[in-house]
Amino acid sequence: MIVDARTYTVAAGKMAEFLEKYENNGLPLQRRHGFDLAGYFTVETGPLNQVVHYWKWDSAARRKKRSTWS
């Protein structure tokens, strides 16, 4: 199994809006295209404008196929 970790910085004060839009729009789209979410994290203290998510893949070939948009 391969885990793909991504960290994104969100505009200050926009985290709640970002999370709502992602939950309702982005995540369903990614799941329809074969992305398998392993974890999605934010923090309660410190910089509140970053989100980290982990995607799990059976193999590097599957990740490459699903991650290449053409």
Secondary structure, DSSP 8 states (H G I E B T S, - for coil): -EEEEEEEE--TT-HHHHHHHIIIIIHHHHHHTT-EEEEEE--SSS--SEEEEEEEES-HHHHHHHH---
